[in-house]
Amino acid sequence: MKNSKIVIFITAKTSKEAGKIAQYLLNNSLAGCCNIISGIKSYFFWDGKLAKTRESLLLVKSDASLLGKVIKLVKKYHSYKVPEIIALPILAGDRQYLNWLTNNMRKLEKGKLCEKKF
């Protein structure tokens, strides 16, 4: 059986914003688990100028088949004009953990997003 699990990196302006996005992803069964790392330092060029800022990094464990829906949801709730959304494959892992992830990601009912909070 081919493993299709991925880890998605999403930077957010604040941990509160990252938490909001994590809740929407989990409530919509688009992620099996999310972690937030606060206080990262980001350096990048924006509008031709070097920028540096503190951000929070949201790590999302999901399935490659759900990436399009994850991107759509993140863009809906993210404050950035161009949010970082990068997916990397999970090449291997504990089978029990990967099965647990699978069981936590179910198909969306009627394709509608759920906006309830924890």
N, C-alpha and C positions, 0 to 999 in steps of 0.2 A: 504494500500500500504506500503510495507516494504521500509524503508530508507536504501540505500546502500552507502550513502556519507561517506567519510573518510577525515581525516586530516593526511597529510604525513609530517614528520619531516625529513629534510635533512640539515646536517651541511656542510658548504663550507669553503674553506680557506679564501676567501674574499667576501665582499658584491658584488663586480664586478662579481665574478664567480657565486654566488647565483642568481644575476640578469640575467646573460646569461642563466642559466638553467631555470629560471622562464619564460623568453621569449620563449624559445623552447617549454616548456610545454604548455603555453598559445597559441602559434601559431599553435600547433598541436592538440588543443582542448582536451588536457589531463588534464587540470585544469580549474576550473572556476574562481579561485582567488589565488594569491600568496602574501605572506607578507615576508619581510626580516627584521630580527632583528640583527643588527650589534653589534660587540663588546662583544659577550658572552665569558665566560671563560670555557674552556673544559679541563678536567683532565681525563686521561685514560692511560692504559698500551699499549705500542706498541713496538714490538721486545724485550719484556721482561723488558722494562724500563718504569718508570713512566714519562709520558709526560704531559705538560700543554701548552696550546696555546690559542690565541684569534681566534675566528671563527665567521662566520655569520650563523644564523639559518634561513632556508627557510621553511616557513609553507605553505603547498600546500593543497587547498581544491579540492577534486576530487571525483571519484566514484570507489568503490571497483573493478568493472569490468575493470577498466583502469589501475590498479596497476601494472600489468606485463609490460605494455607498458611504464609506468612512470619509472619503474626500469631500463628498457632497455635504455631509452633515457638518464636518469641521469648517468648511467655508461659510456655512450658514451662520454659525455661532462665533466664529473667530473675529477678533477685532482688527487683525492685520489685513492689509490689502492683498498681500501675497504671503500667506502663512507657509511655514516649512512643514511639509508632509512628505516624509521619506520612508519607504518600506524596504526592509531587508528580510531575506528568507531565513527561517529557522532551519538549519541543515539537519540538526539532530537534537534529541532531548529525551528526557525521561518519558516513556510511553504513557505512564499513568497521568503525568502532568498534561501531556498533549491531548489525551482523551478527555481530561477535565476541561481543557480549553474548548474542545469541540462541543462538549455538552452544555457549555455556557453561551454558545452562539447559536441561536435559533433563527429561522427565517422571519423576516418582518411580516406582521399580519397586515394584509391588504396593502403592503408597500408604504404605509404611513409611518411617519416618525412619531415616537412617543416623547412628550416633553415633560413628563412628571419627574420630579426631583426626588432624591433619597430623603 
